[in-house]
Amino acid sequence: MRRDAGKGEMGMRKVSRIQEVRSFLREASGRSIGLVPTMGYLHEGHLSLLRRSRKENDVTAVSLFVNPTQFGPGEDLEAYPRDLERDLALLEREGADLVFAPRPEELYFPDASTWVEETRLASGLCGASRPGHFRGVCTVVLKLFQIVGPTRAYFGEKDYQQLQVIRRMTRDLNVPTEVVGCPLVREPDGLALSSRNTYLSPEERASALRLSRCIALAREAARGGQRDARSLRETARRHLEEDPRIRVDYLELVHPETLEPLETLDGEGRLILAAWVGKTRLLDNGTLCPEAGR
């Protein structure tokens, strides 16, 4: 468990160099370390990961890094929202011990030619829509694991495929870090928290509520006895396509661990989707179970 006395001695330290991270962690030798990897522009979802880490570890490190290698041509790398001073103030308030905010050249050599790629769970869904995306994710996450050496690393279930891909990568490469998945955090009206929500106009934000509502409709149908995965998917898709501002990228009902598409909902399934609302691509997902009351 966390040692508050130790935190008081160290305070929050913000660094930008790998060597500074390692120097800090030498001071924390023998303590459990939690890592919360983020791309910054923090919201309550990120902060919930930090709080979980603080409860379960002696030291909590947070990375703030908009990773260029997970963005494809024409994606929003340059436009991705950033506010370092705001992020630092939030992290200090929440009790982070270490903040690692590197520049791209600190993590990537100009002639880098080594990449990390998971080839099964990453092949569909976002992997099909964004070729190379998960190669960039796996590479930067493994770099952070190598730099920080965390006991545990915390990822939100909003990026559900990412969570499963990182779990598989960590398992396959025998990385001695426990990957902890944390519940998706929503606004009071149901919209999944995302840094990209800031792109939405008021009208688009109202349309975006259909993402969580379509999952609720499919869940209700499953509880009512519907087991056919195609029918459950169509129930959700129809609700999205009723709004002209929404363009569905993908919508699938999958096994929660393998991400393989289901034909019949015999046990727990995960309805997972990506959709464009105006020019903004948003993700959402939720559990579907045949048993009533779940």
N, C-alpha and C positions, 0 to 999 in steps of 0.2 A: 504493500500500500504506500501511498504518497507520504513523504516526510516533509511536513510543512516547515519545520525548523530549517531544513536544508534549503528550501526555496527562499526563505527569508534572507539567508546568507548570500545567495547567488543573485536574486532578482531576475528580471527579464533581460536577456542579452540579444541584440540584433546583430547578425553577422552576414557577410556576403561572400566569404571565401571558405573553401573546403577546409583549409588548414585551421581556420578559426573554429569551425564546428568541432574538429577533432581535438583541438586544444581545450575547448569547453567541456567536452565529454570526458576527457581525462580527469577533470576535476570531479566529475560525477561517477567515477569508477566504482563498480560494485552495486550501482543502483539500477533499478528497472527503468527502461526508457520507452516512452510512447511517442510515436511519430504520427502527425496529422499532415499528410501531403495535400496542398491546395494550390490553386492558381490565383489565389487572392480574391479581392473584391468580396470580402467575407460577408456571409449572412448567417442567420440563426442555425441553418443546417450545419455549416462548418463549426460554429461555436458549440453545438451539441457534441460533435466529435471530440473537441478539445476537453469539454467537461468530462466525458467518458474516460478519456486518457488520464486526466488528473486523478480520477477516482481509483484507477487501476495501476498507476505507475508512480515512481518516485520523481521522475523528470519527464516533462512533456516538451517536445520539439515540434515546431510548425514550420513547414516550408511554404514560401510564397514565390511561385515561379510559373509564369505563363510559358508552357513548354512548346517551343516552335515546331518540334518534330511530330506532334500529334495533330497539327493543322495541315489540311491539304490545300492545293491551289484554289484561290478564290474564297477560302473560308475566312473567318473573322479574326485572324491573329492580330492585326494592327488595331482593329476596332474593339477588341475584347476589353471589357471595362477594367480599369486599374485605379486604385486609390491607396497607395502605400501608407500614407500617414494615418488615414482612417483605420486601415487594417491593424497597424501597430498599436493604435490607441485601444482598439477592441481587444487585442491579444494581451496587452498589459493589464487591462481591466479584468480579463478572465483568468489571469494567472499563468500564462505560458512562461516557460523557463528560457527557451531558446527559439529565436526566429531566424530562419535561414532564407535569405532573399538574394539569391545569386543572379548575376547576369548570364545570358546564354553562353558566352565564351568561357565561363567558369566551369560549366558542365560538359561542353562539347568542344573537342579539338577541331580546328578548321578542316583537317583532313580525316575526320573520324570515319571509320569503315567497319565498325562493329555494332551490331544491332541485336536486340532481344525480341524474339517473335514467338507467340503462342499461336498454333495453327489450327486448332479444332474449335474451341469455344469462340474464338475471335473471327471466324470466317463468315458468319451470317450477321443479320440485324445491322448494328452500326458498322460492323466490319465490312459488310457488303456495300453499304452506302458511302463509307468513308475509307477507301483503300489506304492502307498504311497507318491509319489512326492508332490501332492498338500496338503496332510495332513501336511507335513513338511513346505510347503510354508505358508499355513494358520496359522499354529502355530507360526512361527517366525514373520510373519507380525502382528498378533494380539499382540504378546509380544512387538514389537516395538511401536505399537500404544499405548499400556498401559504405556510404559516407557516414551515416548516423548509427548504423548497427542497432536498430530498435528491437526491443523485446516484443513489442506489439505495434502494429500500424492500423490506423482507423480510416475506414472508407464508408461513405454513405450508400444506402441502397437505391438512391435515386438513379445513379449510374450503375444499374444492376449488372449489365453485361461486363462492364469494367471490373466490378468487384469479383465476379466469377473468374474472369481471365487472370486477374492478379493472384487469386487463390491458386489457380492451376499452375501458373508460372512459379510461384513460391514453392509449391509442392514438388514440381518436376525438377527444379534446380536446387532442392534441399536447402533453401534459405531458412536460417534459424529465427524467423520472425513469424509471430502469430498474426494472421490477417483477420481483423475484427470488422464484421459488417454491422452497421448501425442503422436504425430505422430511418426511412425517408421522412423528412420534416416538411410540413405543409403550412401555407397561410391559413388563417381561420376559414376562408371560403373554399379551401381545398386545393388551390394551386400549389404544385410542388415548387419548393424554393429552388431558385436557380439564379446565378449571376446574370444570365441572359434575359431574365424577366424585365430588366431595365430597358431593353430594346422595345418592349411592347407599348403601343399606343393604348389609351383607355379602352377603345373599342376592341382592339386585339386581345387585351388582357381579359375582357369579358368573354371573348370567344375561347380563350385558352382554358377556361374552367371546364370546357367539354372534355378535356383529356382525363381529368379525375372522374368526371361524371360517367364517362363511357365505361370505365373500369367498374364503377359502382353498379351500373346496369348489368354488366356481364356477371358480376358477383351475385347479384340478386337472382339472375336467371339460373346460375349454378345451384344456388341454395334452393331454388324452386324445382330442381330435378333435372335440368338440362345437362347432359353429359357430352354431347357432341361438340367437339372443339370448333368445328367450322361454324356451327350455329352461334356459339358464344363469341367467336371473333366477329361474325357479321353483326351481332347485336351491338357490339362496341363500335365497329366501323361505321355503321349507319348513323349513329349519333354524331360522330365526328363529321361525316360528309354532308350532314344537313346544313352545316355552316360554310358559306362560300369563302370565308377567310382562312379555312383550314385545308391543308393538303397533306394527306397521310403519306409518310415515308414508308413505314412498315408497322404492322400490328400483328403480333403472333402470341399464341398460347403455348408455352414451352415448359419442359421439365425444369424445376428450379435449380438443379445442379448442372446437368449436362447441356441445357439450353436447346435440346432437341425438340422440334415441334411435336405437339401431342395431337392424336386423333380423337382420343376419348379422355375425359377428365375422370379418371378412376381414383386419383389421390390429389395431393396438392399440385397446382399448376401456377405458373406465373404469366399473367398477361402483361406483355411488355411492348411499348410502342414509342415511335418517334413521329412527330408531325411538325410541319411548318405552319406557323400562325403568322400570316403576313410573310415577312422576310426572316422570321426568327424560328430556328429549329429547337424544339423542346422535347424532352424525354419525360416519360412517366411509366409506372408499372405498379402492379398490385397482385396479391395472392388471391387465387380462386380455389375454393375447396367444395367438394360435393356435400359435405356434412353441413346441415343447417346449424346456424349460430356461430360459424367460424368466419 
